Amino acid sequence: QITTDVDTGAYVAPCAMKFSEWLDIWLEEYLTGRSPLTVSSYESYARNHIKPALGAIRLDHITPVHIQKFINALTKTALSPKTVKNIHGIIHRCLQQAVLIGYLRDNPADVCNLPRIPRSHIQPLSDEQIAAMIHQLQSYPYPYATLYFVTLFTGMRQGEALGLSWADIDFNRSTIHIRRQLRKLRKKGAGYEFAVPKDNDSRLIRPADAVMLFLRKHRAEQKRQQLAAGPLWSNSEDLVFTNEFGNHLAHITVYKKFKGLAADLGFPACRFHDLRHTYAVVSLENGDDIKTVQEN
C-alpha cells in the first residue's frame, strides 16, 4: 500500500506529533484574522475539553471513532448541542489544516454524527408590550431609556449601540452610521475593545423621526451630566451612551437593567436581543420589504 501511495503521489509520511502539540501550533499560528474573543473561546474549549480527551493520541493515529466517542461523551454532559457542535468545528478545522500541510491524508472529523440543535423560538414583543415599553421609557433613567428605545426602533446589536459615537449620527440627514461595536474581551479583566460590527456589517440606517428626537434629548442630558461631573468627565471616544462620568456602559449592566425593566412590565422572559427581533418583525408587518429589513 505504501509503494502504491508513493507511485500515485498519495503517500503521507508518519507524524509522531501528539494531537495536543498540533492543536497548540494551530491555535498559535493559524487563527490570523480571528477576533480575540474567538481565539480565547477556542483556547478555552481546547484546554477544558479537547486536550483531556484526545490530546495524548498521535496526530496520525486519530480516527473517526475516537472523535465520535468524544462527541458522544460531550452530549451526555451539561453542554448544549450548539456548544458540542462548536467544539467539533474546532477539531475539524484544526485537522483540516493538518491535511492541507501534509501531516494527514484525510480529515477523520469529516464523518462524525453531531447532535441536533433545537431551533430557537423567536419571541418578538407584541404591539401591547411595545406600547407599554415606550410608555415606561418616557420616564426611565438616563442613559438606558434612550439606549433601549433606539435599539427597539433600529434593530442594532447591543455592542453596536454601545459603540456609537456622536460623529456617527447626522441629525441634518436623520441617519445613523453603524461602523463599529464595543466588544467585551473574553479573558477575565481584559476589558473592552472597539471592533468592526459582526460579519463586517457596517451600514447606514435612517431611523424613524422619534429616534432622532430621543437622541437630541439624550445629547442635551449628556451635556448636563458632563457639566455636573466637571474634571471627572472622561469620554475621549465621544460615545453616545455613557455613565455619569462619561465612561462607556458595561454589557452586564445594560443586560441587568433591561431584565429589570422587562420584569417591571410583566414580561421577564424578554431578552435585550429580542428588541432586534421585534424591530425586524414590526418592520415586515408594516410593509417594509425583506431586503431593506435585512440590510438595516
N, C-alpha and C positions, 0 to 999 in steps of 0.2 A: 504493500500500500504506500509506503514511504517513497519507494522508487517511482511508482506511478505518479504520486503527487509532485515529485521533483520534475518528472518529464512534462507534466501538464502545467507546471508553474503554480500549483496549489499548495505546495509544502510550506508549513509553518514550523519554525524551529521551536523546540520545547522552551517554556518560560518558567523558571523556578521561582519567580516572584510571588509572594503571598498576595492575596486579593487586597488585604488591608494596606499593603505598600502601594499597590497601584491606585487604590482609592485615594490615598493621601496625595499622590502625584497628580491625579486628575483634578482633585479639589484645588490644588495649588496652581496648576498650570493651564487648565483647560476651561476655566469659567470666566475668561475675559469678556467684559461687556455685561455680565450679570450684575444685578444690583447687590449692594452689600447685604440687604435683607435676605435676598435669595441665597447668597453664598452662606450666610450664617445659618439659614434654615437647613441647607444641605449638610453642613458640618454637624449640626445637631442630630439629624437623622442618622448620619454615618456613625457618629460616636455612640449614640444611645441604642441603636437597633441593628444596623448592618454589620458593623465590625464584630460585635459579640457573637453573632450567629454565623457569619461567613468569612470573617477576616482571616482566619488561620488556614483556609484552604488555598492551595496553589492556584494561581490565576488560570492556568491552562487545565486545571482539573475540575473547575466548577461546571456542573451540569444543570440542565433544566430541572432535574429532580431536586437538587439542592435548593434552587431558588423557589420552586413551587412549595416545598416543605416549609421554607421560611415564610412565604406569603400566607400559607395556610395557618401557621402558628400566630402570625400577626392578627389575622381575622378573629382569633379567639380571645384577643386581649381587648382592652377598652378603647383601642384606636378605632377611629371611624373608617369606613370603606374608602373615603376620599384620601385620608392620610396614608392608608395602606397602598393605594394606587400611586400616590406621590413618591413613597419610598421605592416602589418598584420602578418608577420612572427614573430615579437617581441611579439605581443599579443598571438599568438598561442603557442609559446614556453613557455611564462610565465604561461598561463593557463594549459598547459600540465604538467608543474611541480606541479601545484596545484592538478591536478588529481593524479599524482604519489604519493604525500604525503597524500592524502585522504581528501583534502578540497573540491574537486568536484568529482562527479561521472563520468562525461564525459566532453569533451572539446567543448564548444559552438562555437569555432572558426573553427571547422573541416569542416563545411558545407557552408562556405562563397564562393560567386562567386567573383572572382578577375578580375580586368581589364586586358585585353590582352596587353602584352608587345610587341610593334612592333620590328621585327627582325632588328638588326642594320646592316647596309650595310658596309662591309669592303672595303676600298679603298686603296689597296697597290699602291705604286709608279710604274709607267710604266718604261720600260727599258730606255726611253729617260730621264725621270725625275731622275732616279737613276744616269745616266751618268752625268747629269747636276749638281746634288748634289755633286758627287765625285769630279768633276772639281772645284766646288766652295770651297769645304773643303780643297783643297790643299793650299789655301791662307787665310783660315778663322782663326780668332784669337784663341790663346791658352786660355783655355783648351777645348773649345767647339768643335773645329774641330775633335779632337780625340774622344771625347765623342760620337758625332753623327755618326762618321764613324764606331766605334766599335759597337755601338748599331745596326746600319744598317746591319752589317755583322755577328752578333752573336745572335740577337733576344732577348737580355737581356731586362728586365724591367728597367724603369728609376731608381728605388730605388736600384736595384741590381748593376747597373753600378756605381752609386754614392757611394755604399758601398764597392767597390773593393779596396783591398789594394795590394801593390806590392808583398806581400807574396803569394797572390792568383794566380800570373802569373808566369808560369815556361817557360822561354824563351828557355831552352835547349830542352824541350819536346813539346814546342808550345801548351801549354794547359792553360786554364783559369778555376779556381775553383770558382764557384759561390756558396758561403756558407752563405751569409747574405745580407741584404738590409739596406739602410739608409732610415728610415721612419719618416715622419713628424707627430708629435703628433697633434691630432685634437684640443686640448684645446689651446686657444689663448695664445701665449707667452710661451708655454711649450717646444718649441724647437724640437729637433730631437732625435732619438734613433736608435741603431743598433738592428736588429731583424733577425730571420731566414727568408729565402725567403717565398713568398706566397705559401701556401699549403705545407710547409716544403720541397720546391722544390730545395734542394741542388743538384748540378750536376757538372760534369767535361765536358768541351767542348773543341774541337780542331778547332779553327777558321782558316780561310784562312791565308796564309803567309803574305798577305798585312796587315792584322790586327796586327800581331806581329811586323811588320816593323813600322807601325804607332805608336804602343805603345813604341817601342825603341826610336823613335824620340821624343815622348812625354816625356819620362823619362829624356832625356837629357835636354829638355826645362825646365822641372820642377826643375832640379838641378840648372839651371841658375837663375830661379826665386828665389830659396832658397838663393843663394849667394847674389842676389840683395836685398832680404828682411832682411838678416842678423839676428839680435836678435829678429826681429818681426815675424820670421817664426814660425808657430805652426802647426805641423802635427803629433801628437802623435800616430795616427792610421796608419800612413804611407799610406795614401789614394792615389789612382792613380789620381783622379780628384779633384783638389783643386784650390782655387783662388790664387792671387799673394802673399798671406801671409800664405798659407798652410792650410787654413780653408776649410771645406767641402763646396760644392756648394749647394745653396738653390734651392729647386724644382721649385719655381716660376720663378727664374732667368733662369734656364735651359729651362723652358717652353717658356718664352717670347723670349729668344734668338733664339730658334728653330722656333717659329712662324715668327720672323723677317727674318730668313734665307729662310723659305719656301715662304714667300711673295716676297722676292727679286728674287726668282727663278720662280715665276709665278704660284705657287700652294698654295695659302694662306689657303685653307681648310685643308691642311695636318696637322695631329697631331703628336706629338712625338711618341705616341703608334703605329702609322701607320708604323713606322720603323720596329717594331716587326712583324706586319702582312706582311710587304714586305719581310722580311727575310724568313718567312715561305713559302710564295708563290713562291719566286725565288728558294728556295731550292728544292721544289717539281718539279718546271718546269725544273730544271737542273738534275733531275734524282735521288735525294735523296729519300729513302723510307720513308713513312709517319711515321713509328715508330721512326726512327732516328730523324726526324724533331721534333716530339713530345717530345722526350727526351731532345733535345737541347733547 
